[in-house]
Amino acid sequence: MRPTGAFLPNANQAPLGRVSVGVRCGENSRQVRYLQAQIDVIGNYMVAARDIERGTLITSNMLSERGGNLGDLSAQALTAEEDIVGKIAQRPIRSGSAFLAHYLQAPHLVERGQRVTVIAQGSAFRVSREGEALENGALGERVRVRFGSREILTARVTDRGTLVVDF
């Protein structure tokens, strides 16, 4: 029996570690056999170069590059420097540890109660207005803003004290 095609039954999962591979074979590829395979991806990832305390802003000199099997890392592991630097540690991170997404948080560019500028823009217009942020927000996050006593709008944080509503 000669195989005619292979597929990953769980195509929505990253093909790392131990996986099942489906193989079509037989007349008109009607038979399917499942085989176990081990897929390793060897690459570089970032670890803490020293102990990092909770609340610390992560800088590049706090990182060290390590090589190894990326499949051994948690699915939440951040491997690229640009995904780590500039974030704030939400818990202590020990030297040699990989950075997990839930260990880090982007710094707030907007604080609750802060006066902010909200820009509404479209293809042929741009209007700005001042309001009050009703919650904290980091770059790219959506926060509620109050104008006057009753009008509330949700806008995306784009810079320190600046939010945008796209039309």
Helices and strands as residue ranges (DSSP letters): E 3-7, E 17-25, G 27-29, E 31-39, E 42-48, G 60-62, E 63-69, G 70-72, E 77-78, G 81-83, E 88-89, E 99-100, G 101-103, E 104-105, E 108-110, E 115-121, E 126-133, E 137-138, E 142-147, E 151-159, E 162-166
